[in-house]
Amino acid sequence: MIDSLHVSLCTLYTFRLLSGNHISGPLPDELGFLPYLIKFQLDRNYISGPLPKSFANLSNVKHL
């Protein structure tokens, strides 16, 4: 699971490559508030549930 504290420490990241980290559960809403994010990769994990509505804020993302 990705927790809110770790997300808040990552607000300046442009790339988040989290492939194959055995992340499970729903994605936290905070992930949608990473203003500089360009590439976000979560394949080979166990994510459940819908994408958070906050992902609509990820206007700079070119690769999800």
C-alpha positions in Angstrom: 0.0 0.0 0.0 1.2 3.5 -0.7 0.6 5.8 2.2 -0.1 9.6 2.3 3.1 10.5 4.0 5.3 9.0 1.3 3.2 10.7 -1.4 3.5 14.1 0.2 7.3 13.8 0.3 7.3 13.2 -3.5 5.5 16.3 -4.8 8.5 17.4 -6.9 9.0 14.1 -8.7 8.6 14.1 -12.5 8.9 10.3 -12.8 7.4 7.6 -10.5 8.4 4.1 -11.6 6.7 1.8 -9.2 6.5 -1.3 -11.4 6.7 -4.7 -9.7 6.8 -3.5 -6.2 3.9 -5.7 -5.0 1.8 -2.6 -4.2 -1.7 -3.7 -3.2 -5.0 -2.0 -2.4 -6.5 1.2 -3.7 -4.4 4.1 -4.9 -4.5 7.1 -2.5 -6.2 10.3 -3.7 -2.9 12.2 -2.9 -1.3 10.7 -6.0 -3.4 13.0 -8.1 -1.7 16.0 -6.6 1.8 15.6 -8.0 1.9 18.7 -10.2 5.2 17.9 -12.0 4.5 14.3 -12.7 5.2 13.3 -16.3 5.5 9.5 -16.2 3.7 7.3 -13.8 4.2 3.5 -14.0 2.4 1.0 -11.8 2.4 -2.2 -13.8 3.0 -5.6 -12.2 1.3 -4.6 -8.9 -1.9 -5.6 -7.2 -3.9 -2.3 -7.4 -7.6 -2.6 -6.7 -10.5 -0.2 -7.1 -11.0 2.7 -9.4 -8.5 5.4 -10.2 -8.9 8.3 -7.8 -10.8 11.2 -9.2 -7.8 13.4 -8.4 -6.0 11.7 -11.3 -7.8 14.3 -13.5 -5.4 16.8 -12.1 -2.4 15.0 -13.6 -2.4 17.2 -16.7 1.4 16.8 -17.4 1.4 13.0 -17.4 2.4 11.7 -20.8 2.7 8.0 -19.8 0.4 6.3 -17.3 
